[in-house]
Amino acid sequence: MRPRRVLIFRGGALGDFILSMPLLQEIRRNWPDAHITVAGYAPARLAIAGGLAESWRSLDEAAMHALFSPERTADSALTAWAAGFDVILSLLHDPDRVVCRNLGLQGDARWVEWSPMPAWGHATDHFLQALGRLGLSVCKGLPPQLRLSEKLVRKGREALKSVGRPMLAIHPGSGSPRKNWPIDHFLLVADQARSAGLHPVFFLGEAEESIAKRLIADGWPVQDRLDLLTLAGRLGAVDGYLGNDSGVTHLAAALGLPVVALFGPTDPAVWAPRGPRVRVLRSKSPDGDMKGIVPSDVLDGLRSLHMVAK
């Protein structure tokens, strides 16, 4: 019997969530009539926006904190909530099974666990292996696909209409300074791309606020302080993307954009974004220093995706 209500626990940041989206896509494809709830952090809202889930619950809620306390016993409110689901899949790091115990689900056949850390191969294929635990056929190689509403993308187009077409989104940040290509290299490529007829626009997160003034003073269009869904809608309105190994880069690839992704200390064989038009460039430096990627290679990457004329 197909489950009517499915709960998926998925922690992690934006890139982590997107890498596990093909698992959600396959659950939706196999159980199209199921009501799917995702318990996670802010990126889980993308599952709602993309039609992969009907509801989400934030793990930041005060009531949810009881899930992670090793001193607690089963919480009555949480156990009552969990009782409403036919299948519960946990992609949380929970080696001591604290969450399982606090939901009162020890020994319950509805509870399925899968490690959030890839043990082999690409992260997306690792998550897809969990399908076997759900009694579904296991597949490999699927890319994350995020289909936004036309209304959200239309808002993005309206917000960016002054930038010009074709539009190249550039995100010079990431979750770690070690993964960031030098900003001067990004600016050099932006200049070259503009000379070739592209219209660069910089997307900045909180970690890149220090360079926002410089970019604005130099006359570059800047998009910053965007909430996640606004960011997704505006990325959905651009024509191409350049960025580091970051969650935003994974988001751009999931939206189907032509993407040039720059990798240094992390292994793209495990963590690279997937998509039909993704080009990954890895640092040639033995220690993964991002300076081991030269601007000419990045321009070649843009050309290979037909974002810059040859």
C-alpha positions, -999 to 999 in steps of 0.1 A, spaced: 0 0 0 13 34 -9 18 57 21 -6 86 24 17 108 46 55 109 45 78 128 68 115 135 58 140 149 82 168 168 64 192 191 81 221 210 66 226 242 46 213 251 11 238 230 -9 232 200 13 195 202 8 197 206 -29 220 176 -33 193 155 -16 164 169 -38 165 140 -63 155 117 -35 125 139 -29 118 140 -67 118 102 -68 96 99 -38 71 123 -54 73 104 -87 66 71 -70 40 83 -45 23 112 -64 -7 113 -40 12 113 -8 13 144 15 50 150 20 63 171 49 100 181 52 114 189 87 146 209 82 160 244 81 152 273 58 163 256 26 135 230 31 111 258 19 124 252 -16 106 218 -15 73 236 -12 82 262 -39 92 234 -63 61 212 -57 81 184 -40 64 187 -6 32 201 8 45 213 41 76 219 61 85 223 98 115 241 110 140 223 131 147 257 147 114 257 164 116 257 202 93 226 203 116 207 180 147 212 202 135 183 224 142 160 195 180 164 200 183 162 237 199 130 249 185 135 284 149 136 273 124 108 270 98 107 243 80 141 240 42 136 240 35 164 215 62 152 191 52 116 193 16 125 186 28 145 156 50 116 143 21 92 147 3 109 118 29 97 92 30 64 75 67 66 66 94 87 83 128 90 66 156 106 86 187 121 69 200 135 101 233 129 118 221 109 147 246 81 156 231 75 190 195 75 176 184 103 199 158 116 175 143 82 170 141 76 208 126 111 215 99 105 189 90 72 205 98 52 173 124 27 184 116 -6 168 89 11 147 89 -1 110 79 34 99 112 48 109 140 47 82 174 61 87 201 71 62 234 88 68 237 125 56 274 119 49 283 102 16 304 71 20 311 67 -17 306 84 -50 286 116 -56 265 129 -27 233 128 -48 237 91 -56 243 84 -20 210 99 -10 192 81 -39 204 48 -24 179 55 5 151 47 -19 159 10 -14 151 14 23 117 27 13 110 -2 -9 115 18 -41 138 11 -71 172 27 -66 185 49 -94 217 69 -100 228 100 -118 196 122 -114 202 159 -112 183 182 -88 155 199 -106 138 229 -91 108 242 -110 96 275 -97 62 291 -102 60 316 -131 49 342 -106 81 340 -86 103 341 -118 83 370 -132 90 389 -100 127 381 -105 126 394 -141 109 426 -130 135 432 -103 164 427 -127 150 444 -158 175 473 -156 205 450 -159 201 440 -195 203 408 -215 219 383 -217 225 384 -179 253 366 -161 248 361 -123 281 361 -103 282 349 -68 318 354 -54 311 339 -19 307 305 -2 305 291 33 343 292 37 370 317 26 391 288 15 366 280 -12 364 316 -26 381 325 -58 399 360 -54 374 388 -60 399 405 -84 397 374 -106 359 376 -106 361 413 -116 385 406 -144 362 379 -158 332 402 -153 349 429 -173 357 404 -201 322 391 -201 308 426 -203 331 433 -233 317 402 -249 281 414 -246 270 398 -213 255 419 -185 270 407 -151 251 411 -119 267 402 -85 247 382 -60 260 386 -25 253 370 8 260 382 44 296 370 41 302 392 11 289 425 26 325 437 29 329 439 -9 294 453 -17 305 489 -14 334 483 -37 312 467 -64 286 494 -62 312 521 -63 326 505 -94 292 505 -110 284 469 -109 247 458 -103 244 441 -69 217 419 -54 221 414 -17 201 408 15 177 385 -4 156 359 13 159 324 -1 128 324 -23 135 359 -36 170 347 -45 157 316 -63 132 337 -83 159 362 -94 183 335 -103 156 319 -123 154 350 -143 191 352 -154 207 336 -184 239 321 -169 258 318 -136 294 318 -123 303 310 -87 323 290 -62 315 257 -45 284 271 -26 248 265 -19 239 293 -43 258 275 -71 238 243 -64 206 264 -65 216 278 -99 223 244 -113 190 230 -100 172 258 -118 187 246 -151 210 275 -157 243 272 -176 267 271 -146 305 275 -143 314 262 -108 348 268 -93 362 241 -69 394 241 -48 397 222 -15 365 202 -18 362 172 -41 338 178 -71 335 140 -75 314 141 -44 301 177 -41 298 191 -76 265 206 -87 247 185 -112 228 197 -142 225 195 -179 246 227 -184 272 226 -156 309 230 -162 331 224 -131 366 239 -130 390 226 -103 421 243 -90 453 230 -104 471 237 -71 480 206 -52 466 220 -20 434 232 -36 443 269 -34 417 287 -54 444 308 -71 451 276 -90 422 285 -113 432 312 -138 407 337 -153 413 325 -189 401 290 -179 369 305 -165 363 325 -196 368 293 -216 342 276 -194 318 304 -201 325 300 -238 319 263 -236 284 270 -223 279 296 -250 277 324 -225 307 342 -241 313 344 -278 343 324 -291 
